[in-house]
Amino acid sequence: MSDMTAMINKLKPYLEKRGYFFNPDEDMTTALLEGLVVNEKRYGYPFCPCRLATGDVNLDRDAICPCNVRDWDINEFNTCFCGLYVSREVFMQKKAIQSIPDRRNSPKPENKLWRCQVCGYICARPHPPDICPICGVSHDRFEPYTV
């Protein structure tokens, strides 16, 4: 199995279950995945190919793929910063990708707790996920949750 196939097999099972997809532009997706493979060989972790790594996993942790701002970016812009991951709307070509700001060091939006009404999955994020990663229902089946 090639390194590229291994990277795809590592990332793909988590994507669609969470409502994300690889960018439908195959050339772009291939280039980004190749960059992840190169960075994993170079640094020992799949650092985002669109950013500069320090080589220190503790300093780079926030941009190890998938990065800390992926969900935030996809919720607001339908794509992550580098463009590897996109929303269902972009994947289905109902929306186009546009440039987005690099928010790696920006203050993150305040998280709320959300609970899936079907399976009980609880997550902390600004908005509920588009798709429950456990049972697959849509975001409208989530409710605010308090402890």
C-alpha positions, 0 to 999 in steps of 0.5 A: 500500500502506498503512503498516499493510500495509507493517508487516505485510509487514515482520514476518510473514515472520519470525514463523511461520518462527520459531514465533511468531504475531501475537496472535489478538485482531485488535483488539489486534494492529491497535492494536499494529501502528498504534502501531508505524507511528506510532512508526516515523514519529515516531522513524524506527524501530518502537519498541514501542508499550507503552514510552516512547521517548527518541527516541535510537535508541542508548538505545531499541535494545533495545525496537525491535520485535522487542525484545531480550526477545521470545524470553525472554518468549515462552519463559516466558510464551507472549507478548511484553510488549506481546502482539503476538507469541505462541507457537503454543499461544496462537495455537491458543487452547490457552493464554491470555495473562496479564500478564507482568513488564517485563524490559526492564532485567532481567539476561538469562538466560545463553545457551547455544549450540544447533545444529540437527541437521538443517541445522546452524543455530546460535543463542545463547539460553537454550533452543532455538527452538521451530522452526528458522528455517532448516529448520523442524524442532521444538525437539527436533531441537536439541542443545547445541553447544560451540565 
